[in-house]
Amino acid sequence: MTKFQYVLCAGFSSVNPERDANKAKAPIRKGWTREFPSEDEVQSWLRAGGWIGAVVPTGCVVLDLDKGAAVDLAERLLSEGA
């Protein structure tokens, strides 16, 4: 199984007090392409209101589905082998 490396993003944490959606997806660490957080850091960051991103390995595809209807459609299409 391919392992994803996570990236800590501002989210709606204390580093983004304005709750600016455009800033929310920005990595909070300068070395985010080389230094990855531990699982404990990821969990702690999520509890603090931060978001996470992922460095997607070559050959992988990620679907970022936020709405229930999109999730339902993707599940239906994938189960049908579309």
N, C-alpha and C positions, 0 to 999 in steps of 0.2 A: 504494500500500500504506500502511496506517495505521501510524504509528510509535508504539511504546509508550515511555513514560518509566519508567525504573526507579527503585526506592527501595531503599536499603541497609537491611537489617533485621539485628537482632542475631545471629540464627542461633546457632550454637554456637561463637562467636568469643570473644575475650578480654573483650568487653563483657558476656558472659553466661557467666561461669565456672561457674555452677551447672548449666549446660545445661538450664535451665528451658524446656520446650517452649512454655509460655504467653508467656514473654518473647521467645522466638526470633523471633516474627513482628513485633515492635515496630520501627518505624523508629528509626534511630540519630541522625538529623539533625532538628533542630527545624523547619527550613524545607522539609521533605520534599515538601510540595505545590507548592512554587514553584521549588526548586533541585534539579536532577537530576544524578546522577553521570555522568561520561564513561564510555565503553566500557572504557577502561583501569582506571578506578576500580572498575567492576563486576567485572572479571576479577581484580583484586588482592584485592578484598573476598571473593570466592568462594574464592580460594586460602587466605585467612586463616581460613576456617571460617564466614564470614558468609553470610547468605542474601540473596536479593533478592526484592522484590515488584515489582508493576507498577501504574501508574496506567492503568486501562482506559478507553480513549476511549469516548465515547457511541456507541452503535450496535454495539459489539463485545461478544462473549461469550467468556469464558475458561473452559475446563474445566481444573481443577487435579486431575490424576489421578496418584496416587502409587503405586498398586498395579498389578502386572502384569495382573491379571484385569480391572481397570477400564479400563486402556489397551487391552487386547485387545477388550473389548466395545465401547468407543467407536470403535475403528478399524473393527470389523465393521459397526456401525450407520451410521457416516458413509459407508462405502463402498457401503452398500445404499441410501443416500439417505433414511434414516429420519428 
